[in-house]
Amino acid sequence: MKIKAHGDHFENHKQYLSVIRTIEAYLDSNGYQRLMLPVLSPALIPESYLEIFETTFTYLKKSEHLYLTPSPELFIKRLIAEGVGDCYYLGPSFRNAEPNSPKHMPEFTMLELYGIGKDYMFIADEVLSMLQRIAKKLYSSSHITYAGTKVDFSRWEKMTVAQAFERYAGITPEQLFNTNLFCETAKAKRYVTDAFSYEDLWSQMYAQEVEPHLGMNGHATLLYDYPVQFATLSKPNDDGVTAQRFEFYIAGVEIGNCYSELTDWKLQEQRLKEEQQLRKKHGLITHPSDDGFIDALKKGMPACSGIAIGVERLAMVMLDLPSIEDLQVISVV
Amino acid sequence: MASAGNLKKGEFIRYQGDIWQVQKTEFYSPGKGSALMRTKIRNIKTGKNIDYTFKSQESVETVEVSSNEMQYLYKDNENAYFMDNQTFQQYEVPLSVIGDMVHFFKEGEVMYVYLYEEKALNIRPPSVVRLKIQETEEAVKGDTVSGARKVAVLETGAKVQVPLFVKTGDMITVNPETGEYGERAN
């Protein structure tokens, strides 16, 4: 990678900072406590498909592995159990093993926002108000245009994952939630299915057939109730097949991911063990699983809901720029 | 065979029975399930582009092609015609496959053409072509805004945006893939 200085991005950078200030002002005035948090940690919450950055702390002859946090979640859950209340983090996060692209860099800015005693639909309302505030600040309007697509933030286009698969991929709910039936249907659609899991095929069909339509119909799309396999840290619904997770899209770009948080520590502990096993199977860096996170749940973490938003992506879309690099005065690419 | 995660722009693959050329790739990890490779691929028979998302671990049949140096002869409504400089054999490539860059080629331009089983699949675009300005307006004196551009018509009839100091009769370089002006090359 190389360091690049962008003298021609000063104006964009100023606009980017204006988006950040609008987010901060919105959250501060709505009672969310800002948290400054570390980015180095001796343990992480294991996630089966996400690679991390590992580094080493050394002192005299002793050394210890530390990890750059892919999300501040492990810290914030502790603080929620300690009674911090509604809160947010806005700062760097890190994800490894994905090349730079117009929508991703290994180091990025994450907004993670939690509402205590709230569920995912409350957070959806909160985020929509925040999007309205940003559009108003930038354009004195309720809508923006990204890459030629007009998106109005006066309401969400809400759709369940099952509805979206039915509408855009012709998959019935029965086919969607039955793993064998889904794999057979994928095969009939000429996807390469041999040696691939339900999760692999689901992700491929989602990216190929569903995602290009999201946030393209005049409003931002809120896609909700994911199959439980795709919602490890979220609260299951009563239907037994979905969990309370949503993602939202603006003009085809995924911007944020929200859960009604799982507070059942036994179920969470079991899921984290499964994730850790999968990490080994996928040959990812092994790291200590964070016990303090489970302890926080045991202590009695209140019901809550949290969302993670890629701030550069959000600003890129809001400012109608083709790449997140266009926001940066210094990029490492 | 190759993993889809290793596909590169310009490569040829066989997909659902047809041969396609990779136009664009984007590696993408959705966070659950395998990482994905979003691609834009062009059918070399019809010139039609499609977006297809592969699993990064999925095997894709790559097509091993050769590339021969050829001369661009002429085009008609459907094809561009090339001649192999060694064998003097002629080949045709559909205009829909080459795309807009054909407008930057003058007769006699030398470039590489990809061949597979004695058929031309597509050209390998030269990084720059040298062309003469057939017509462009004189710059208005005193107009010194840096980066200001004007339209110029090239000897092939194609239009490009050029800096104000470029004059009719000048030779310039153009990137045929993007249609962007490079430099004056008198």
Interface residues (C-beta under 8 A of the other chain):
Chain A: E47 S48 Y49 L50 R95 A97 E98 P99 S101 H104 R190 V192 F196 S197 E199 D200 L201 W202 S203 Q204 Y206 A207 Q208 P212 Q229 F230 N257
Chain B: Q16 E26 F27 Y28 S29 P30 G31 K32 G33 S34 A35 L36 R38 D51 Y52 T53 F54 K55 Q57 E58 S59
